[in-house]
Amino acid sequence: MMRRFVFLLLIVLFLGCDRPFAEVGEATITVVSPDVTMATAEPSIMLELSVESVRDVTRVRSQFGEFAQDAGSSHWISPISLNKGLNQVIVEAFVDNGPTRIDTLSIFHLTYTLSAATTSIFSFGTGSHTISHIPGNSVILLGGSFQAGQEAALDAHIWTLGDQIFKLIRDLPTFPRVGHTATELPDGRVLIVGGAVRGDIDVTSDLVSFVELYDPVEAGFEAVPYSGDPIRRMYHSAILRRVNEKTFLVLLGGRGDTRYFPTPQLGIREDMRTFEFRNDSLIALSPAVGPFIEAVAGHIQASLSNDRYLVSGLDFGIVSTPTSFIMDFASPFGIEISKTANMNTPRIRSAAVTIKPGIVAFFGGRGEVSDNVLGTSELFLEDANQYFTLPFEIEPRFGHTATKLSDNSILLLGGFDATSNALTATDFVSLSVQ
């Protein structure tokens, strides 16, 4: 009986060893204020920490100086001067006759301007459109809808920085589209792929598989010959790659045909498909449903650097969950996908702009439920593997566009509100992060 008791005791002790060891008396450090998940526009902050231990905490310091203890409490306070960009604050907490605890806090400082246009540069509301750069310091707006989920518009409009309003161009696309991608090619033309004739579809026949180009020199649209299984997806994203003087288009996720054969099936695609754009033709290099990734649609994608792309949104698997990952096409092991921290407020149908390599800003969007429309924005910082909520709010919207202009300002245009109506709202944002 004694042997059995000792044996059971040894098992309990052995299982207990699975827990990480912590030195007795080591302090825990918690940020009380400000909220360091939010970027700050202030050049300095008063950092307040809660530092607790079973032993007396005798001293707290950082590279910026000593913290003062709030008498009779576990709170310690110190002013912190910030540089523009990422600030790493190394905090050391000392306890009486015990170990020193060291934590690193990431704090992001930036300055910004946010201004709404006194009169909209677009004459009517639109959402689920695209805006692409074309030569001449201009952009082209394609497709869109007057109401979320409804029929797509056929119009195309051009705006040049300094103009009062977008101008309707005479030539029209072949099909109306929403949820499409319009990718700028190296020669200045725009490649238009995917989308649907309305925002909410229940059959794959509403998807637009026709591929076309906008040529700014000819000021017109032209069909693009296509080879391979038809492109049947909307609310996807597109990556343009140049490899050995060849041009490739990579389509990721979206809502569309998830089966193709023997019969089409509408759902959320969890694939990545590659095409080569050659001799003004688009040639499929991977099958209708390519290599499997997460089931994403309405996600947001932006470049971090050459051949590295950030994707953020919701994974519509068995249960919808937040997701954020980096796709690295330059990895020697092929395409490498690595998970990152998730957004502070997960969202889809947002709009994103690369501020500089490794820093991406996301504006607005919505949650999984369509009336959960967001006015918050976030900044992803690759060096910290962290999202920071920006210190301002825009008019809540989703299905809008964010376009970086030649003067480094960001144009936020259109989108839908919580009642699904399209907006004329036009905002200009400038972010200084260095």
Secondary structure by P-SEA (a helix, b strand, c coil): caaaaaaaaaaaaaaaccccccccbbbbbbbccccccbbbcccccbbbbbbbccccccccccccbbbbbcccccbbbbbbbbcccbbbbbbbbbcccbbbbbbbbbbbbbccccccccccccccccccbbbbbcccccccccccccccccccccbbbbbcccccbbbbbccccccccccbbbbbccccbbbbcccccccccccccccccbbbbbbccccbbbbbbbcccccccccbbbbbbbcccbbbbbbcccccccccccccccccccbbbbbbbcccbbbbccccccccccccccbbbbbccccbbbbbccccccbbbbbbbbbbccccccbbbbbcccccccccccccccccccbbbbcccccccccccccbbbbbbccccbbbbccccccccccbbbbbccccbbbbcbbbccccbbbcbbbbbbbbcc
